[in-house]
Amino acid sequence: MNTKKRIKGITSALVILVILGFILYPKVKPLFQSENDPGAGAPAARNASRGGGAPLFATGYVIEPSQMNELIYSTGSLIPDEEVELAFETSGKIVGIFFKEGTRVKEGVLLAKINDRPLQAQLLKLQAQMKLTKEREFRQRQLLERDAISQESYDQVATELQTLDADIQLIEARISETELRAPFDGVVGLRMISEGAFATTQTRIVRLVKISPLKIEFSVPERYAGEITPGFTITFEVDGIAKTFNADVYAVDPKVDPDTRTIVARALYPNKNEELKPGRFASIRVLLSQIENTIAIPTQAVIPEMGGEKVFITRNGKAEERKIEIGLRTESHIQVTEGLEFGDTLLITAILQLRHQLPVQLDTIITHAPRLNSMP
């Protein structure tokens, strides 16, 4: 029995040791790896283990002239220059449709017609009365010149003549309401009614669209409201067309949208070849300013402080602290307006370990002049 108890106790101890091994192994594994691989974690490991006078390993960034663009990216829609859904100004039976769907029409061309025979009959009646009244007015005027009739008698005939003239103009206006004409040059869409149908003032007949030029409507943040003015040029792209288009802003909404805190602007694109159709989505790019030959540094090199920002450069093998003034920002770079010069070697790694006059050794040097786009 003692032997069985001893074996059972040893087995239990081994199980406990195996469990502890599984728990502690992930924690002690890095210690064994760092001992077996001296180069692991460089240069951070070298910086952590450097002696009192050993240099700090860091990456250098040689400052060269760069171009920075202050850009706004937005989305917009293409809308027609003019668009209207045509309807008659009066009610009646349609007796003629004179356009072909999807074709171009000129301003003033007759598109559809409502029955106007009763109005035409009234017009003929009034015109006949007008002829007789004019003759009466002529005779009465001659008699008045000879003092053969009173002024009052002549005024009655003259008033009757004016009344008939007004009635004729009214009938002619009502007849013109039975004609549907194009208010501007454009392209007619699909007709929504057939000949012989009864149309009212609410019945839509056809849509007329003017697609040359096109308008581009887009929004920009309110802080740029003063910079987007009529005459400002924007660029835009449309899905499916490998081309960049230019358009000029012609109007800006005077009021900021209180819900989105943006302001709406519209630009005009000639669309002479009519390659673009209204209603499409557009990706807008607005270039606010372009700065040539400026200093742009990676954002990770900037150290914020209470009094501003600072960076470290390397000079004669040692780190040197520099106070800087910043300008435009991009996703990865910041413009420096004061504090640095072209040719300086900026330190962009081991930032938290850098101190003024600390010995530094560069393990990598980056040299290029980027073209950077600033976004809101």
Secondary structure by P-SEA (a helix, b strand, c coil): caaaaaaaaaaaaaaaaaaaaaaacccaaaaaaaaacccccaaaaaaaaccccbbbbbbbbbbcbbbbbbcccbbbbbbcccccccccccccccccccccccccccccccccccccaaaaaaaaaaaaaaaaaaaaaaaaaaaaaaccccaaaaaaaaaaaaaaaaaaaaaaaaaaaacccccccccccccccccccccccccccbbbbbccbbbbbbcccccccccccccbbbbbccccccbbbbbbbccccccccccccbbbbbbbbccccccccccbbbbbbbbcccccbbbbbbcccccccccccccccccccbbbbbbbccccccccbbbbcccccccbbbbcccccccccccbbbbcbbbbbbbbccccc
